[in-house]
Amino acid sequence: RALTKNTLTKALQSSNSLLVLESLKLIGSVMKRLEFFINDVNSSPRGKIMCTSITDYLRKRLPDLQVLLSTRSRFDPFVGDANKAQGINFIVTMQVCEVIRR
């Protein structure tokens, strides 16, 4: 079964930093593949229509931007308790930024 928007949103809202990180990696990978696909087929009129359809379809299945932004603020390595695992927080924050950039 394919991952749904609800499943990805719940994964990003999890308190388990490894689950959040891997979910972000998955989203980033999907967006990177979409970018490569669009660059390959976007030259023809038919390709542009197909790209629009696929982009709209994926946009409906990915978590909202607000969820990504709240994930970034929850794992911000520069704010909060110094005893928290700052390393994983930094990695999660960088992955969120990479996903938002795409």
Secondary structure as GFF3:
##gff-version 3
##sequence-region A 1 102
A	DSSP	alpha_helix	5	12	.	.	.	ID=ss1
A	DSSP	alpha_helix	17	41	.	.	.	ID=ss2
A	DSSP	alpha_helix	45	61	.	.	.	ID=ss3
A	DSSP	alpha_helix	65	74	.	.	.	ID=ss4
A	DSSP	alpha_helix	86	101	.	.	.	ID=ss5
###
